[in-house]
Amino acid sequence: MEYMVTCDLPSTLTPDFLELIPEQREIVDKMFQKGTLTSYILALDRSKLWITILGTNEEEVMEKLAKLPLMPYMRVEIYELAFHNAARVVLPAVSLN
């Protein structure tokens, strides 16, 4: 199953929060490589984060999200999705000529 997670971020980004961003990005990248995350979107005003993630149930999704260093700073809501359509990047065919 695929889930949409909405995360409310703190209105004031403390130095402790900001220090964790590089580690967060590293873990997010690894989750993309494993196929766990399908999207990760930050609002321009940095107040909200939207994540689509694969999991068998909400408990498993929470276990996966718990690996993110910024989780203690976020209030999350999880929604099971019926479907998720998104445009995929398609690379042009390679010509050997």
PEDAUR-V331017 format. One record per residue. RES is the residue in one small letter. PHI is phi in radians with two decimals (* if undefined). OMEGA is omega in whole degrees, -180 to 180 (999 if undefined). D_LAST is the distance of its C-alpha to the last C-alpha in Angstrom with 2 decimals. Layout:
RES PHI OMEGA D_LAST
RES PHI OMEGA D_LAST
//
This chain:
m * 176 42.77
e -2.01 -177 41.47
y -2.19 171 43.88
m -1.80 179 44.05
v -2.03 174 45.95
t -1.81 -177 47.49
c -2.15 173 48.70
d -1.57 -179 51.22
l -1.64 180 50.90
p -1.11 -179 53.94
s -1.24 176 54.88
t -1.98 180 55.42
l -1.61 -177 52.75
t -1.31 175 54.76
p -1.00 178 53.64
d -1.06 178 53.66
f -1.08 -177 51.26
l -1.08 178 48.92
e -1.11 -177 48.87
l -1.47 -176 47.49
i -1.05 179 44.44
p -1.04 178 42.06
e -1.15 177 43.12
q -1.04 -179 42.74
r -1.06 180 39.13
e -1.09 -180 38.35
i -1.18 177 39.90
v -1.05 178 38.22
d -1.03 179 34.78
k -1.13 179 35.71
m -1.17 174 36.94
f -1.15 -180 33.63
q -1.06 179 31.80
k -1.35 -178 34.31
g 1.49 -180 33.87
t -1.30 179 37.52
l -1.66 175 37.01
t -1.96 171 35.02
s -2.80 -177 35.92
y -2.64 -169 38.00
i -2.25 179 39.19
l -1.95 176 41.67
a -1.13 -179 43.73
l -0.98 -180 43.62
d -1.43 177 47.31
r 1.06 179 46.70
s -1.65 -174 49.45
k -2.52 177 47.50
l -2.22 176 44.66
w -2.05 -179 43.06
i -2.27 166 41.44
t -1.91 -170 40.05
i -2.52 178 40.40
l -1.64 178 40.35
g -3.01 -179 43.55
t -1.43 179 45.94
n -2.82 -177 48.84
e -1.09 180 50.15
e -1.08 179 51.66
e -1.14 177 48.35
v -1.05 179 46.74
m -1.10 177 49.59
e -1.09 179 49.14
k -1.19 -180 45.48
l -1.15 -179 46.41
a -1.08 178 49.21
k -1.31 -180 46.66
l -1.37 -176 45.84
p -1.09 -178 48.01
l -1.53 -178 48.76
m -0.96 -180 50.19
p -1.07 -178 53.81
y -1.64 -172 53.41
m -1.97 170 52.04
r -1.80 -173 53.75
v -2.04 170 51.47
e -2.27 -176 51.56
i -2.05 179 49.50
y -2.24 175 48.60
e -1.33 -177 47.17
l -1.70 172 44.44
a -1.33 175 44.24
f -2.82 178 40.55
h -2.53 176 38.09
n -1.70 178 35.25
a -2.62 175 32.77
a -1.22 178 29.47
r -1.83 178 26.75
v -1.35 179 23.79
v -2.01 179 20.61
l -1.47 178 17.34
p -1.15 178 14.36
a -1.11 180 11.91
v -1.49 177 9.09
s -1.81 -179 5.51
l -1.58 180 3.83
n -1.36 999 0.00
//
